[in-house]
Amino acid sequence: MPKSQLLELYAHGLGVIQEARLEFGSGFNVLTGETGAGKTLLLGALDLCLGGDGSTTRAAIAPDMRAAAVFDRNGEREVVLTRESGASGRLRSAVDGASSSAETLRALAHELIVIHGQHDSLTLRSRGEVLRLIDAKGNVSVDALSRAKRDLYEAQRERSSLGGDTEERTRELDFVQFQIDELEGASIRSARELDETLEELTRLTELRDGQASLVEALDYLDADGDVAVLAQFARAISHLPVGESYDDARSSLRNALEQAREAVHDLAALSEPESFDASALKELEDRATVLQALARKYGSLSNALTTLSDLHARQLSLLEATTRTATLGEEIDALTSRVATLADEALRERTTAAESLSAAVAGQLSRVALAHAALRFCVAGNDGSEAQILFTPNPGQPEGPLQALASGGELSRVLLALSLESAHEDVVAVFDEVDAGVGGQVAQQIGECLRELGQHQQVLAVTHLASVAAKADHHFVIEKQIGRDKVGTSVRALSGEERVEEIARMLAGDKITVESRALAQQMLETPR
């Protein structure tokens, strides 16, 4: 069973179509009717549901236009594509009743249906679709080539992201090492080391600068002899009167004398040579100079320490990059060689497949009234991915791109021949007047081709020829109804005598004869 089927098409407010509903069946469905009855408008409604821009039906769209297409997808669920117009004329899109966009409709339509019109075909316009036909014919798989190309791209991108060439990286490594040596050589102990060094330097400087004054003060306070301040203080205490009334004062003064002597002792210790180291002062001055230079260069010692950490990380990254670059170079060389090998293989397989498909489609051309035409698929490019169809309508004429040289009718019939050789059961195939410009035995052959194609996928065709319509599994007619002040159409499915009457009309025109009815009956009774 085909994976996709168009179950129903609904149209309202589209030109002469006031309201129409068609419920299609599997196999070959045909739509007939007089010229101007609205067959093109129905296909326009379908095109709108598939995300089309409405270019062929724009003038016929009423303010309350609504079109809907209901598909059965894989026999599991229905998909409803809807297009409506508002009072402003703007088209609105919906999928399963939920607001959507025309782009979404087009994406879904690609998986559900393909319309082969006389003047347009996505199948032939897209080189990718032509290539898909060739690959399907030859069972060509380029998965390995795609993976190799992807791996090559990723390897080249990674190498580019590593930055610079080997010489640039070596120069950067040298500079990073120089900065690391400078910072590690400074052996910064902490972010506060400069502050602590300056504080100690200030203290020692004060000691150095106060030595002479300290010696003089000590001599004045507690030197040998009776002139020293403490000696005189002690002597003054000894001259205090004896008596209980003076004992407290005497005790307080003696305590003060002892405290003064202890303070003088502490000062005396600072005046000793061991309390001040000139070499330590010199070391502190040198250290402060180094730390101040680093603080100026990096903003602060904290920033310097952070920079050192960053430099180590960058150094590791550069070393790893150097090693990885060497490895990547080997990988890229190997992948480049693999891509070239797989591309050559794909080109050979696609060339063979294109020749096989060309021969197969050529065998169908006579069945679709193109007996004198020639068609071939050709591939180019290093992997054969540049595909196109070359065509010539008559012997002796130069070939060229199919869409440039084929007329509308020829294009439709080529599409039918292609479909016969590449039936795609995943999608519905729609043919718009594929039988234009032919008749007689050729028309009967085209009808047989469409019936044959309907055995593999659902087929919808618009036709004016009884020979084609008689081959269909399901027949719909669109009829124009002219009233006093308006024109409308109706669409209905035909069976039994109604179908005989429509086939007879297509054979004889408005005046149906006994002969045309009998021929119609005979055509419908012919095994299909």
KAVEN-V564689 format. One record per residue. SS is DSSP state (h for helix, s for strand, l for the rest). OMEGA is omega in whole degrees, 0 to 359 (* if undefined). BURIAL is # if it has 9 or more other C-alpha atoms within 8 Angstrom, else .. Layout:
[[SS,OMEGA,BURIAL] [SS,OMEGA,BURIAL]]
//
This chain:
[[l,178,.] [l,183,#] [l,180,#] [s,175,#] [s,173,#] [s,182,#] [s,187,#] [s,173,#] [s,181,#] [s,178,#] [s,179,#] [s,175,#] [s,181,#] [s,182,#] [l,181,#] [l,180,#] [s,176,#] [s,176,#] [s,180,#] [s,179,#] [s,179,#] [s,176,#] [s,187,.] [l,176,#] [l,178,#] [l,179,#] [l,186,#] [s,177,#] [s,181,#] [s,179,#] [s,181,#] [s,179,#] [l,181,#] [l,176,#] [l,180,.] [l,181,.] [l,177,#] [l,180,#] [h,180,#] [h,178,.] [h,178,#] [h,176,#] [h,176,.] [h,177,#] [h,178,#] [h,179,#] [h,177,#] [h,180,#] [h,181,#] [l,176,#] [l,179,#] [l,183,#] [l,178,.] [l,184,#] [l,182,.] [l,183,.] [l,187,#] [h,183,.] [h,184,.] [h,185,.] [s,177,#] [s,181,#] [s,181,#] [s,181,#] [s,175,#] [s,177,#] [s,181,#] [s,177,#] [s,181,#] [s,181,#] [s,167,#] [s,185,#] [s,177,#] [l,180,.] [l,185,.] [l,182,.] [s,178,.] [s,176,.] [s,182,#] [s,178,#] [s,187,#] [s,175,#] [s,180,#] [s,174,#] [s,177,#] [l,181,#] [l,181,.] [l,182,.] [l,180,.] [l,182,.] [s,177,.] [s,182,#] [s,177,#] [s,174,#] [s,182,#] [l,177,.] [l,181,.] [s,180,.] [s,182,.] [s,181,#] [l,178,#] [h,179,#] [h,178,.] [h,177,#] [h,181,#] [h,180,#] [h,178,.] [h,182,#] [h,181,#] [h,181,.] [h,188,.] [h,192,#] [s,172,#] [s,180,#] [s,178,#] [s,179,#] [l,181,#] [l,188,#] [l,183,.] [l,175,.] [l,176,#] [h,181,#] [h,183,.] [h,180,#] [h,184,.] [l,176,.] [h,179,#] [h,179,.] [h,176,#] [h,179,#] [h,178,#] [h,178,.] [h,180,#] [h,181,#] [h,180,#] [h,180,.] [h,183,#] [h,185,#] [l,182,.] [l,176,#] [l,178,.] [l,180,.] [h,180,.] [h,179,.] [h,179,#] [h,178,.] [h,180,.] [h,178,#] [h,179,#] [h,179,.] [h,179,#] [h,179,#] [h,181,.] [h,179,.] [h,178,#] [h,179,#] [h,179,.] [h,179,.] [h,178,#] [h,182,.] [h,179,.] [h,171,.] [l,171,.] [l,175,.] [l,184,.] [h,181,.] [h,179,.] [h,180,.] [h,179,#] [h,178,.] [h,179,.] [h,178,.] [h,179,#] [h,182,.] [h,178,.] [h,180,#] [h,178,#] [h,179,.] [h,178,#] [h,180,#] [h,180,.] [h,183,.] [h,179,#] [h,177,#] [h,179,.] [h,178,.] [l,179,.] [l,184,#] [l,180,.] [l,180,.] [l,182,#] [l,186,.] [h,181,#] [h,179,#] [h,181,.] [h,179,.] [h,179,#] [h,178,#] [h,179,.] [h,179,#] [h,178,#] [h,180,.] [h,181,.] [h,178,#] [h,178,#] [h,177,.] [h,181,#] [h,184,.] [h,183,.] [l,184,.] [h,183,#] [h,179,.] [h,181,.] [h,179,#] [h,180,#] [h,180,.] [h,180,.] [h,178,#] [h,182,#] [h,184,#] [h,191,#] [h,178,#] [l,175,#] [l,179,.] [l,184,.] [l,183,.] [l,182,.] [l,184,#] [h,183,#] [h,178,#] [h,178,#] [h,179,#] [h,180,#] [h,180,#] [h,180,.] [h,179,.] [h,182,#] [h,180,.] [l,178,.] [l,181,.] [l,177,.] [l,178,.] [l,184,.] [h,181,.] [h,185,.] [h,188,#] [h,182,#] [h,180,.] [h,180,.] [h,181,#] [h,180,.] [h,181,.] [h,179,#] [h,176,#] [h,178,.] [h,179,.] [h,180,#] [h,179,.] [h,179,.] [h,179,#] [h,178,#] [h,179,.] [h,178,.] [h,178,#] [h,179,.] [h,179,.] [h,179,#] [h,179,#] [h,180,.] [h,181,#] [l,180,#] [l,182,.] [h,183,.] [h,183,.] [h,181,.] [l,181,#] [l,182,.] [h,180,.] [h,178,.] [h,178,.] [h,179,#] [h,179,.] [h,179,.] [h,179,#] [h,179,#] [h,180,.] [h,179,#] [h,179,#] [h,180,.] [h,183,#] [h,178,#] [h,178,#] [h,178,.] [h,179,#] [h,178,#] [h,184,.] [h,185,.] [h,179,#] [l,178,#] [l,177,#] [h,177,#] [h,177,.] [h,180,#] [h,179,#] [h,177,#] [h,179,.] [h,179,.] [h,178,#] [h,179,.] [h,180,.] [h,177,#] [h,179,#] [h,179,.] [h,178,#] [h,178,#] [h,180,.] [h,180,.] [h,179,#] [h,177,.] [h,179,.] [h,179,#] [h,179,#] [h,182,.] [h,180,.] [h,179,#] [h,179,.] [h,180,.] [h,178,#] [h,179,.] [h,179,.] [h,181,#] [h,177,#] [h,181,.] [h,180,.] [h,177,#] [h,178,#] [h,180,.] [h,178,#] [h,180,#] [h,180,#] [h,180,.] [h,178,#] [h,177,#] [h,179,#] [h,179,#] [h,179,#] [h,180,#] [h,182,#] [h,180,#] [h,177,#] [h,178,#] [h,180,#] [h,180,#] [h,178,#] [h,180,#] [h,180,#] [h,178,#] [h,181,#] [h,181,#] [h,181,#] [h,178,#] [h,178,#] [h,179,.] [h,187,#] [h,180,#] [h,180,#] [h,182,#] [h,175,#] [l,176,#] [l,186,#] [l,183,.] [l,181,.] [l,176,#] [s,183,#] [s,175,#] [s,174,#] [s,177,#] [s,181,#] [s,179,#] [s,184,#] [l,185,.] [l,178,#] [l,178,#] [l,184,#] [l,177,#] [s,187,#] [s,174,#] [s,178,#] [s,177,#] [s,190,#] [s,169,#] [s,186,#] [l,185,#] [l,178,.] [l,177,.] [l,178,.] [l,181,.] [l,179,.] [l,178,.] [s,179,#] [s,185,#] [h,185,#] [h,180,#] [h,188,.] [h,184,#] [l,173,#] [l,181,.] [h,180,#] [h,179,#] [h,181,#] [h,180,#] [h,182,#] [h,174,#] [h,178,#] [h,178,#] [h,178,#] [h,178,#] [h,182,#] [h,179,#] [h,181,#] [h,182,#] [l,181,.] [l,186,#] [l,188,.] [l,181,#] [l,187,#] [l,174,#] [s,179,#] [s,179,#] [s,179,#] [s,182,#] [s,177,#] [l,179,#] [l,183,#] [l,182,#] [l,175,.] [l,179,.] [l,178,.] [l,176,#] [h,183,.] [h,180,.] [h,179,#] [h,178,#] [h,179,#] [h,179,#] [h,176,#] [h,178,#] [h,178,#] [h,180,#] [h,177,#] [h,179,#] [h,179,#] [h,180,#] [h,177,#] [l,182,#] [l,180,#] [l,178,#] [l,183,#] [s,172,#] [s,180,#] [s,172,#] [s,184,#] [l,173,#] [l,188,#] [l,180,#] [h,181,#] [h,179,#] [h,183,#] [h,183,#] [l,182,#] [l,187,#] [l,173,#] [l,181,#] [s,186,#] [s,177,#] [s,178,#] [s,176,#] [s,187,#] [s,178,#] [s,179,#] [s,184,.] [s,178,.] [l,182,.] [l,180,.] [l,180,.] [l,179,.] [s,177,#] [s,178,#] [s,172,#] [s,180,#] [s,179,#] [s,176,.] [s,182,#] [s,173,#] [l,177,.] [h,185,.] [h,179,.] [h,179,.] [h,176,#] [h,180,#] [h,181,#] [h,178,#] [h,179,#] [h,178,#] [h,180,#] [h,179,#] [h,190,#] [h,184,#] [l,185,.] [l,182,.] [l,181,.] [l,181,#] [l,177,.] [h,182,.] [h,182,.] [h,179,#] [h,180,#] [h,179,.] [h,178,#] [h,179,#] [h,180,#] [h,181,.] [h,181,#] [h,180,#] [h,178,.] [l,182,.] [l,182,.] [l,*,.]]
//
